Structure formats: structure tokens, C-alpha cells
Amino acid sequence: MPADPVTGPEGTPPETAHKANGSGAPRSEADAAGESGAKTAWLPPTKPSGGINPLRAFLAMPIDSTPRTLITAVGLCFICSIFVSAAAVVLKPLQLENKRLDRQQNILEVSGLMYPGADVEYVFDHRVTPRVVALETGRFTDAIDPASFDQRVAARDPARSIDLADDADPASIGRRANHAVVYLVENDEGRVERVILPVHGYGLWSTLYGFLAVAPDGDRILGLKFYEHAETPGLGGEVDNPKWRAMWHDKELFGDDGEIRVAVEKGDQSSDPYAVDALSGATLTSRGVHNLLRFWASEDGFGPFLENLPQELSDNG
Ligand SMILES: Cc1cc2nc3c(=O)[nH]c(=O)nc-3n(C[C@H](O)[C@H](O)[C@H](O)COP(=O)(O)O)c2cc1C
């Protein structure tokens, strides 16, 4: 086996490699210095042609040296970042597909159409029609494709959203997109039996995103479901509790005078047509839900659309 120019025959330490290779000549200046007993700085081994071989130089470094540790750490980070980036790119389409299915499932749940084993895509395609609403006029528009419209992205674009003044922003959302995608849910006879509105607003720790189901009269609530938030499990997270969610069924958004009356208030509200009991130990999240519902029922939210809803449904039915 030919002698390795750095380590000598397999496993031979650099200090003795030149002796072991039988040539009798030291291989490098460092070795020469070592042989004469003089203490000099470590020098990278050279290729036979005279150039520096980085891999051999790295392998020749003492295993616990600072440069070797640093190079190993940086190299590992680099390799891991390549794996993570590749996984993110490869899995992106799958993530988007899962997100779409999750959205559909949440819409079916708040529509009362979700049951164990349901084919989410099939039920959604046959019973739910997404439509874009221009929030200012409260009318449906076909100018925007509901499949490609992203309300969160639009809300960040000044050209496609409005800035909300503090006193007009009880939900603390800052900006509101000019359009929203709503979902018309049909019964077996093909008549729209509920309309699903996307709502969001700030709780205690996070923005809560959810769907509010209303009857075709635009007043009666049929369901409320949050699909994304970071409130504390067991406290604010109880917005997901089916018992609390069930309390929203048949509550009304507006009083007879047209004023917004929907509310979240402490105490038993079972006989109140507009209010639901606040979550215990989660007054701030409850207040957030109260505020966001009142915002989305207002002029700046779905107010105009809810007023037009019976007419819009008969025109577009
Ligand atoms: C660790 C921790 C997490 C909390 N999470 C929430 C929460 O998610 N939502 C909320 O309204 N209050 C939360 N609270 C409680 C609030 O700080 C506040 O005390 C509560 O909203 C008051 O509600 P109460 O009047 O019903 O007791 C949390 C408190 C602690 C210490």
C-alpha cells in the first residue's frame, strides 16, 4: 500500500509517518520542525504538486482544535439548511393542498355538514359555493376569482385594503381587505340555507381566525368556529369547546332597530337572544370574540352585505 503523504500508512500518526514510509525524508516543514524538536505553528499539509488540499488539511487538524470545531459546526449547519430548504420546497404543494382541505373541513363543520368519514372535497364541491363580496357595497362580484383570492395578503396591500382608525377597529386588525370570500351552503334542494363569513380579530395572545355561519336573513347566527388562534388551552382556547360553540346557535346579530346587539357577556345568557356567556378565566379572549363579531357585523365589516343578503341571494340564486 503506498504511503499516505499526510498520515503515512493507514493509522500512522503524522509525527511518525515519514519514518514509516521508508523514504527517510520528512514530508513537510511542520514535520521537519517536529523532528528537530523545534516548536512551530501547525502548517497545512501540501499536495504532492505543492498546492494545499483542504480536506486533508482539515483531517490533519487536531480533533479538538477550535478551527476544526468551527468548520464542523458551520459545515453541519450548511448541510442541514440544504435539507430543510429542499424539504420546504418539495413539500410546499402538499402543504397548500392540506391547507385547502383544512379550510374546506372547517367550513363544512360550521355548516353542520361534517360527519365522521365524510368525503370533505366531495361534500364541499356539491354543497358549497364560494363567492367574492365587495365589502364596501355589500354586493357579490365576479371580478375576482374566489379560488385565488387571499384575504390576508390583500389586507396587507394598501391598494386592496383600507386602514382602520383606532376607534373603528375594535377587533384590532389594523387593515381590512376590500373583498372577502364567503361560502353559500345549499341544502338538498339546492336552496342556500346558510352563508359562511370569514371573521378575525385579536384575543389576548393572538389573532383568532374563524367562520361565522348566518342564516339567509343575514341576522340569525347558526354557528361560529375558530380554526386558528394561539390562546391558552383550557382558558382562551375554550373558544373551541363544542359546548361554548353550541351556545351561538340561533343568537341574533341585530336588534329590531338594526343596531348591532350581538355580545359576549359574563353570566347565564341562555335567555338573551343576542348574548353568549363569557368563557370563565378568559375574560380577555371573550372580549376579543365580542369585539371581532361586532366589527364584522358593522359598516366596515359585513354590515352592508348582511343587509343586502336576502336580495343578493334571490338575485344570484
Ligand atoms: C399563563 C396564563 C395564560 C392565560 N391565558 C389567557 C387566555 O388565553 N385568555 C384570557 O382571556 N385570559 C388568559 N389568562 C388570564 C388573564 O390574564 C386574565 O386574568 C383573565 O382574562 C381574567 O379572566 P377572569 O376575569 O374570567 O378570571 C391567562 C393567565 C395566565 C397566567
The ligand as an ORCA input file, in Angstrom:
! r2SCAN-3c Opt
* xyz 0 1
  C     -50.430     31.635     31.845
  C     -51.718     32.378     31.668
  C     -52.429     32.253     30.482
  C     -53.617     32.932     30.298
  N     -54.301     32.815     29.118
  C     -55.421     33.511     28.932
  C     -56.143     33.422     27.713
  O     -55.794     32.695     26.772
  N     -57.259     34.174     27.577
  C     -57.700     35.005     28.579
  O     -58.701     35.681     28.384
  N     -57.049     35.065     29.754
  C     -55.941     34.358     29.947
  N     -55.285     34.436     31.142
  C     -55.907     35.145     32.244
  C     -55.820     36.613     32.053
  O     -54.558     37.013     32.424
  C     -56.882     37.273     32.932
  O     -56.576     37.004     34.264
  C     -58.243     36.715     32.647
  O     -58.570     37.025     31.321
  C     -59.298     37.245     33.581
  O     -60.435     36.462     33.367
  P     -61.490     36.209     34.537
  O     -61.946     37.568     34.946
  O     -62.586     35.391     33.919
  O     -60.766     35.474     35.617
  C     -54.108     33.771     31.313
  C     -53.383     33.885     32.521
  C     -52.216     33.211     32.683
  C     -51.457     33.365     33.980
*
